[in-house]
Amino acid sequence: MKKLLGPLAVMLLLALAVPAFAEVELGVSVTPVPGGQSNANGVDTITGFHVGYAWGILYLSWDALAMPASMVENMTGYFDERSQLYVSGVYAPGFLNLYDVGLRLVLQPFLIYAEVGTNNLYVYKNQGGGNFGANLRLGAGLRFNTWGINLSGTSVFDSFGQLGETLKKLVAQDSKVQNEAITAIGKNIVPSINITFYF
């Protein structure tokens, strides 16, 4: 029994210390519509909502981007190989959900973070979407005690396999292969301005 007291005491102290190192954040973001398209109402930005949790340098986040119906239609449309016809997507609003995990460093007042994760499109009344893809996110900004502002760039991929291949190329010895990876990330990257509140 005495042998268990030491490990149990350490676990109890760690459990009590978690709130001292943990932090919850809530925020909103503004993202330009990719390709400079405007939706039916002439709006060329997407509003996003952010929830984050940091424990030390470990960082978890969930971002939900309110997608206009025209973008959901583009995202859910596909080319049918059998009929050789393009099948239009669902014309309904939705949310692109980004679930990420990564590292965040805060060197007051600066912060930087890098995350990888999965994404999922929820279409109003479950009319479509549902497939999971992968994403890579990089961000940097300023933090002022209980709030901050940062700029992030998110690159969305169809699958984790595609993301993995891109990351492998990024660390390859051949500079030509590395440039291919940088181009693949760069052409898909979507910038966002985020305002975050820390608790």
HELIX and SHEET records of a PDB file:
HELIX    1   1 LYS A    2  PHE A   21  1                                  20    
HELIX    2   2 PRO A   34  GLY A   36  5                                   3    
HELIX    3   3 ALA A   69  THR A   76  1                                   8    
HELIX    4   4 TYR A  124  ASN A  126  5                                   3    
HELIX    5   5 PHE A  160  LEU A  170  1                                  11    
HELIX    6   6 SER A  175  ASN A  188  1                                  14    
SHEET    1   A 9 ALA A  22  PRO A  32  0                                        
SHEET    2   A 9 THR A  45  TRP A  55 -1                                        
SHEET    3   A 9 LEU A  58  MET A  67 -1                                        
SHEET    4   A 9 GLY A  94  LEU A 107 -1                                        
SHEET    5   A 9 PHE A 110  VAL A 123 -1                                        
SHEET    6   A 9 GLY A 129  PHE A 144 -1                                        
SHEET    7   A 9 TRP A 147  PHE A 157 -1                                        
SHEET    8   A 9 ILE A 189  TYR A 198 -1                                        
SHEET    9   A 9 ALA A  22  PRO A  32 -1                                        
SHEET    1   B 2 TYR A  78  ASP A  80  0                                        
SHEET    2   B 2 LEU A  85  VAL A  87 -1                                        
END                                                                             
